[in-house]
Amino acid sequence: MRVDHGPGYRVYFKRRGNELVILLAGGSKATQAADIKTALRLARDIQEPTMARTKTTPYDVADHLRTPKEMAAYLEACLEEADGDAAFIAKALGDIARAKGMSQVALDSGLSRESLYKALSGERSPDFETILRVVNALGIRLHAKVA
Protein backbone atom coordinates (compact mmCIF):
# COMPACT_ATOMS: atom_id res chain seq x y z
CA MET A 1 0.00 0.00 0.00
CA ARG A 2 1.33 3.43 -0.83
CA VAL A 3 0.45 6.71 0.85
CA ASP A 4 1.24 9.76 -1.29
CA HIS A 5 1.52 12.24 1.54
CA GLY A 6 4.56 13.22 3.54
CA PRO A 7 7.87 11.43 3.96
CA GLY A 8 8.06 7.62 4.19
CA TYR A 9 4.78 6.56 5.74
CA ARG A 10 4.36 2.79 6.17
CA VAL A 11 1.08 0.97 6.55
CA TYR A 12 1.02 -2.48 8.12
CA PHE A 13 -1.91 -4.74 7.44
CA LYS A 14 -3.04 -8.34 7.83
CA ARG A 15 -5.52 -10.40 5.85
CA ARG A 16 -8.06 -12.31 7.92
CA GLY A 17 -10.32 -14.26 5.57
CA ASN A 18 -12.05 -11.69 3.39
CA GLU A 19 -11.09 -8.84 5.73
CA LEU A 20 -8.13 -6.55 5.47
CA VAL A 21 -7.11 -5.40 8.96
CA ILE A 22 -5.05 -2.23 9.25
CA LEU A 23 -2.54 -2.56 12.11
CA LEU A 24 -2.05 0.72 13.91
CA ALA A 25 1.71 0.69 14.32
CA GLY A 26 4.24 3.03 12.80
CA GLY A 27 6.60 5.85 13.40
CA SER A 28 9.71 7.35 11.90
CA LYS A 29 12.61 5.69 10.06
CA ALA A 30 14.43 5.49 13.39
CA THR A 31 11.69 3.31 14.91
CA GLN A 32 11.08 1.13 11.83
CA ALA A 33 12.53 -2.08 13.33
CA ALA A 34 10.45 -1.72 16.50
CA ASP A 35 7.38 -0.82 14.42
CA ILE A 36 7.74 -4.01 12.40
CA LYS A 37 7.98 -6.08 15.62
CA THR A 38 4.87 -4.34 16.96
CA ALA A 39 2.99 -4.96 13.71
CA LEU A 40 3.97 -8.65 13.78
CA ARG A 41 2.79 -8.97 17.41
CA LEU A 42 -0.51 -7.28 16.53
CA ALA A 43 -0.92 -9.63 13.56
CA ARG A 44 -0.36 -12.65 15.84
CA ASP A 45 -2.86 -11.29 18.37
CA ILE A 46 -5.46 -10.91 15.64
CA GLN A 47 -4.86 -14.46 14.46
CA GLU A 48 -4.82 -15.94 18.00
CA PRO A 49 -6.47 -13.57 20.45
CA THR A 50 -4.69 -13.56 23.80
CA MET A 51 -7.30 -11.50 25.60
CA ALA A 52 -9.66 -13.46 27.82
CA ARG A 53 -13.20 -13.53 26.56
CA THR A 54 -15.71 -11.61 28.61
CA LYS A 55 -17.99 -13.98 30.44
CA THR A 56 -21.56 -12.80 30.80
CA THR A 57 -24.44 -14.14 32.83
CA PRO A 58 -28.15 -13.46 32.45
CA TYR A 59 -29.46 -10.64 34.63
CA ASP A 60 -32.01 -11.74 37.20
CA VAL A 61 -33.73 -8.96 39.12
CA ALA A 62 -34.62 -11.44 41.89
CA ASP A 63 -30.93 -11.50 42.84
CA HIS A 64 -31.11 -7.79 43.63
CA LEU A 65 -34.36 -7.60 45.61
CA ARG A 66 -33.04 -8.00 49.14
CA THR A 67 -35.36 -6.04 51.41
CA PRO A 68 -39.15 -5.67 51.62
CA LYS A 69 -38.68 -1.97 50.82
CA GLU A 70 -36.80 -2.81 47.58
CA MET A 71 -39.46 -5.37 46.66
CA ALA A 72 -42.26 -2.86 47.19
CA ALA A 73 -40.42 -0.19 45.18
CA TYR A 74 -39.87 -2.68 42.35
CA LEU A 75 -43.54 -3.64 42.28
CA GLU A 76 -44.56 0.03 42.37
CA ALA A 77 -42.30 0.79 39.39
CA CYS A 78 -43.71 -2.20 37.49
CA LEU A 79 -47.29 -1.11 38.20
CA GLU A 80 -46.49 2.32 36.75
CA GLU A 81 -44.91 0.80 33.62
CA ALA A 82 -47.40 -2.06 33.06
CA ASP A 83 -49.95 -0.04 31.07
CA GLY A 84 -52.67 -2.58 31.84
CA ASP A 85 -50.53 -5.66 31.13
CA ALA A 86 -51.56 -8.18 33.81
CA ALA A 87 -48.92 -10.71 32.72
CA PHE A 88 -46.25 -8.06 33.29
CA ILE A 89 -47.46 -7.54 36.86
CA ALA A 90 -47.63 -11.30 37.39
CA LYS A 91 -43.99 -11.56 36.24
CA ALA A 92 -42.98 -8.81 38.66
CA LEU A 93 -44.70 -10.68 41.49
CA GLY A 94 -42.88 -13.81 40.34
CA ASP A 95 -39.54 -11.96 40.53
CA ILE A 96 -40.34 -10.88 44.09
CA ALA A 97 -41.52 -14.39 45.02
CA ARG A 98 -38.26 -15.89 43.71
CA ALA A 99 -36.28 -13.30 45.67
CA LYS A 100 -38.17 -14.22 48.82
CA GLY A 101 -38.08 -17.94 48.13
CA MET A 102 -40.74 -19.61 46.03
CA SER A 103 -41.16 -22.51 48.46
CA GLN A 104 -41.95 -20.16 51.33
CA VAL A 105 -44.36 -18.10 49.20
CA ALA A 106 -46.08 -21.31 48.10
CA LEU A 107 -46.45 -22.40 51.72
CA ASP A 108 -47.73 -18.99 52.84
CA SER A 109 -50.17 -18.64 49.92
CA GLY A 110 -51.50 -22.20 50.06
CA LEU A 111 -50.59 -22.75 46.40
CA SER A 112 -48.15 -25.29 44.97
CA ARG A 113 -44.71 -24.17 43.83
CA GLU A 114 -45.41 -25.48 40.33
CA SER A 115 -48.64 -23.51 39.99
CA LEU A 116 -46.90 -20.37 41.29
CA TYR A 117 -44.11 -20.70 38.73
CA LYS A 118 -46.71 -21.07 35.96
CA ALA A 119 -48.98 -18.28 37.21
CA LEU A 120 -46.13 -15.83 37.79
CA SER A 121 -44.05 -16.62 34.69
CA GLY A 122 -45.30 -13.60 32.74
CA GLU A 123 -46.61 -15.86 29.99
CA ARG A 124 -50.19 -15.74 31.26
CA SER A 125 -52.47 -13.59 33.35
CA PRO A 126 -53.35 -15.39 36.58
CA ASP A 127 -56.76 -14.94 38.15
CA PHE A 128 -57.21 -12.21 40.74
CA GLU A 129 -57.58 -14.68 43.62
CA THR A 130 -54.09 -16.01 42.89
CA ILE A 131 -52.71 -12.47 42.77
CA LEU A 132 -54.28 -11.63 46.13
CA ARG A 133 -52.95 -14.80 47.73
CA VAL A 134 -49.45 -14.11 46.43
CA VAL A 135 -49.55 -10.45 47.49
CA ASN A 136 -50.61 -11.47 51.01
CA ALA A 137 -47.91 -14.17 51.14
CA LEU A 138 -45.31 -11.59 50.12
CA GLY A 139 -46.45 -9.21 52.85
CA ILE A 140 -47.38 -6.49 50.38
CA ARG A 141 -50.46 -4.30 50.61
CA LEU A 142 -52.25 -2.96 47.59
CA HIS A 143 -53.48 0.63 47.85
CA ALA A 144 -55.90 2.56 45.71
CA LYS A 145 -55.39 6.24 44.90
CA VAL A 146 -56.96 8.68 42.52
CA ALA A 147 -55.18 8.82 39.18
C-alpha positions in Angstrom: 0.0 0.0 0.0 1.3 3.4 -0.8 0.4 6.7 0.9 1.2 9.8 -1.3 1.5 12.2 1.5 4.6 13.2 3.5 7.9 11.4 4.0 8.1 7.6 4.2 4.8 6.6 5.7 4.4 2.8 6.2 1.1 1.0 6.6 1.0 -2.5 8.1 -1.9 -4.7 7.4 -3.0 -8.3 7.8 -5.5 -10.4 5.8 -8.1 -12.3 7.9 -10.3 -14.3 5.6 -12.1 -11.7 3.4 -11.1 -8.8 5.7 -8.1 -6.5 5.5 -7.1 -5.4 9.0 -5.1 -2.2 9.3 -2.5 -2.6 12.1 -2.0 0.7 13.9 1.7 0.7 14.3 4.2 3.0 12.8 6.6 5.9 13.4 9.7 7.4 11.9 12.6 5.7 10.1 14.4 5.5 13.4 11.7 3.3 14.9 11.1 1.1 11.8 12.5 -2.1 13.3 10.4 -1.7 16.5 7.4 -0.8 14.4 7.7 -4.0 12.4 8.0 -6.1 15.6 4.9 -4.3 17.0 3.0 -5.0 13.7 4.0 -8.7 13.8 2.8 -9.0 17.4 -0.5 -7.3 16.5 -0.9 -9.6 13.6 -0.4 -12.6 15.8 -2.9 -11.3 18.4 -5.5 -10.9 15.6 -4.9 -14.5 14.5 -4.8 -15.9 18.0 -6.5 -13.6 20.4 -4.7 -13.6 23.8 -7.3 -11.5 25.6 -9.7 -13.5 27.8 -13.2 -13.5 26.6 -15.7 -11.6 28.6 -18.0 -14.0 30.4 -21.6 -12.8 30.8 -24.4 -14.1 32.8 -28.1 -13.5 32.4 -29.5 -10.6 34.6 -32.0 -11.7 37.2 -33.7 -9.0 39.1 -34.6 -11.4 41.9 -30.9 -11.5 42.8 -31.1 -7.8 43.6 -34.4 -7.6 45.6 -33.0 -8.0 49.1 -35.4 -6.0 51.4 -39.1 -5.7 51.6 -38.7 -2.0 50.8 -36.8 -2.8 47.6 -39.5 -5.4 46.7 -42.3 -2.9 47.2 -40.4 -0.2 45.2 -39.9 -2.7 42.3 -43.5 -3.6 42.3 -44.6 0.0 42.4 -42.3 0.8 39.4 -43.7 -2.2 37.5 -47.3 -1.1 38.2 -46.5 2.3 36.7 -44.9 0.8 33.6 -47.4 -2.1 33.1 -49.9 0.0 31.1 -52.7 -2.6 31.8 -50.5 -5.7 31.1 -51.6 -8.2 33.8 -48.9 -10.7 32.7 -46.2 -8.1 33.3 -47.5 -7.5 36.9 -47.6 -11.3 37.4 -44.0 -11.6 36.2 -43.0 -8.8 38.7 -44.7 -10.7 41.5 -42.9 -13.8 40.3 -39.5 -12.0 40.5 -40.3 -10.9 44.1 -41.5 -14.4 45.0 -38.3 -15.9 43.7 -36.3 -13.3 45.7 -38.2 -14.2 48.8 -38.1 -17.9 48.1 -40.7 -19.6 46.0 -41.2 -22.5 48.5 -41.9 -20.2 51.3 -44.4 -18.1 49.2 -46.1 -21.3 48.1 -46.4 -22.4 51.7 -47.7 -19.0 52.8 -50.2 -18.6 49.9 -51.5 -22.2 50.1 -50.6 -22.7 46.4 -48.2 -25.3 45.0 -44.7 -24.2 43.8 -45.4 -25.5 40.3 -48.6 -23.5 40.0 -46.9 -20.4 41.3 -44.1 -20.7 38.7 -46.7 -21.1 36.0 -49.0 -18.3 37.2 -46.1 -15.8 37.8 -44.1 -16.6 34.7 -45.3 -13.6 32.7 -46.6 -15.9 30.0 -50.2 -15.7 31.3 -52.5 -13.6 33.3 -53.4 -15.4 36.6 -56.8 -14.9 38.2 -57.2 -12.2 40.7 -57.6 -14.7 43.6 -54.1 -16.0 42.9 -52.7 -12.5 42.8 -54.3 -11.6 46.1 -53.0 -14.8 47.7 -49.5 -14.1 46.4 -49.5 -10.4 47.5 -50.6 -11.5 51.0 -47.9 -14.2 51.1 -45.3 -11.6 50.1 -46.4 -9.2 52.9 -47.4 -6.5 50.4 -50.5 -4.3 50.6 -52.3 -3.0 47.6 -53.5 0.6 47.8 -55.9 2.6 45.7 -55.4 6.2 44.9 -57.0 8.7 42.5 -55.2 8.8 39.2 
